[in-house]
Amino acid sequence: MAEERGPRDGTAHTALPDEESARLLQQATAAASARRLTEADALLTALLDRDPRSVRGLDLLGFVRYFQGRHAEAEDACRRTLALAPDHAYAHKGLGLCLAAQGRLADGLAELARARELKPGWFDPWWDTAVVLHGAGRHLDALAILDQACLAVPTRRADFQGFVRQIRRKLDEGGQGPR
């Protein structure tokens, strides 16, 4: 059986889609990359009508709906992705962001931790964990994650350190917030 690769994490998932499904996925990916989210959503809906088990389609739908602000629907797409591919790091990361956006911080952080566990050298879940913690006013926890991130993803150390400086400025201004 031929394999398709996940759009972001490179893990093998399902058989290659038929020609029309492949075309829809390609167009949806291009639309999402260009932040034409309504178009991407429509293309992904058409794709998933044809192939409801498309891991790549579900994964991308989660991304699109998250950026549309439709966090509960994005959560559903992430969970559907994970039902088909339980170790899909990007879906765990997306689910973590969706849960945090809906006020379920502890659950969101657990999903982000799972993404980091699955792909420890991947920049995104480290960064997103720090963003979520910082946004929740947990600045010291965000700094601790960024310290770990510098070790896990040394090629992005400058990015992480820039965020550290931003948080330290906030702390210097008296913005400690809850831990």
N, C-alpha and C positions, 0 to 999 in steps of 0.2 A: 504494500500500500504506500503510495506517495505521501509525503508529508508537506505541510505548509508551515512556514515559520511565523511565530508571533510577531506583530508589528514593532514591538519594542524590546522584547526580552529574548528573542531568538530561540525559544524553546519549541520543540516539535509538538504539533497538536493533532490535526485531522487531515483527512484526504484533501487533495487539491480540489478547489471548487470548479464547477463547470465554467465555460467561457463567459456566459452572461454574469454569473456571480463574481467572477474575477474582474470583469469590466466595472461592475457596480462598486466593488471594493476599491479598485484603483481610483475611480472617480471620487468616491467618498473620502479616501485618504488625501487626495489632492485638495478637495474642498475644505477638509478639516485643517490641513496644513496652512491653507490660506485664510483660515478663520471665517470661512463661509459656512457657518454652523447650521443654518437652516437647510441649506442645500445638502450638506453632509448628512444631516439627520434624515432627510427624505430618501437619499440614496441608501443609507443603512437600513431604513425601514423596508425598502424594496428588497434589499439583499436578504434580510432576515425573514421576510415573507417566503423567499425561495429556499433559504437554508437557515433554519432557526438554530442550528448547532454550529454556526460559523464562529469559532473562537475569535478570530481576527475582527469579524464584524461586531460582535458583542463588546469586545475590548474597546474598539474605536467608538462605539455608541456610548459607552460609559464616559469616555473622554469628552465627547461632544456635549452630552447632556450635563456633565459637570460644568463645563464652560458656558453653557446656556443658563446656569443657575438652577437647573432642574435636578437637585441633589438626590432626592428620593428615587427618581427614575435612573439616575446614574448609578446609584447604589444597587438597584435591581440588575442593571446590565453587568456590573462588576460581579455580583453574586452568581449570575447565570454563567459568566465566564469561568468563575472558580468552580462551579459545579461540573464543568466540562474539563477544566485544566486546573486542578487544585494547587499546583505549585507555580502558577503564573504570577511572577513577581509584579508585573505592571498592574494586574487586576487587584492584587493586595494593596499596592500603593494607592490606586484609585479609590478603592473601598475605604481605605484609611482617611483619605481627604474628604470623601462624601460623608462619612460618619462624623468627622470633626466639624464639618460645615453644618451639620444638623444638630450640633450640640452634644454629641456622644463622644466626648474627647478621649476617655479611657479606651473605648473600643477602637476609635480611630488610630490612636497611638499604638495599640496592639497590632493592628493590620500593617501600619508603617514599619513596625519592628519586624514583622514577618517578611516584608519585602526586603528589608536590609539583610535579614538572615539568609534569604534565598539568593540574593545577589549583593554580597557585602561590598564589592568594589564599584557599585553603581551609584552615581552622584545623586540622582533624583530623590530616593527615599530619605537619604540623610538630610538634604536641603529641606524637603517638605516637612520632615519631622521638626526641624528647627523653626520653620515658618509657623507651623501649627502651635508649637509651644510659645513662641514669641507672641503670636496673636492672642493667645490665652493669658498673656501676662506672666508666663512662667519663664522669665528671662534667664534665670540662673540655670534652669534645666536646658534651655535652648543652647546656652554657652557650653554646657557639658556635652551635649550631642555634637556640637560643632567641633569640640576638641577631639572627640572620637572620630568624627568624619575626616578630619585632617589626616589621621592615621590610616583610615580605611581607604580613602581616595586621595592620595597625596598629589596627584596631578591636578586636583582642583583646590588645593590648599589656599591659593590666593582668593578664590571666590568665598570660601568658608571664612577666611580671616577678615575679609571685607564685611561680612555679616556680623562677625564678632565685634568689630569696631563700631558698627551701627548700634548694636545692643549695649555695648559699654557706654556709648554716648547717652543713650536713653537712661541707663542706670545712674550715670553721673548727674543727670538732670533730675533725679529723684523718682524715676519711674519704675521702682522695684516690682510692684504688683505682687499678686499671690504666687506662691511657689508650688 
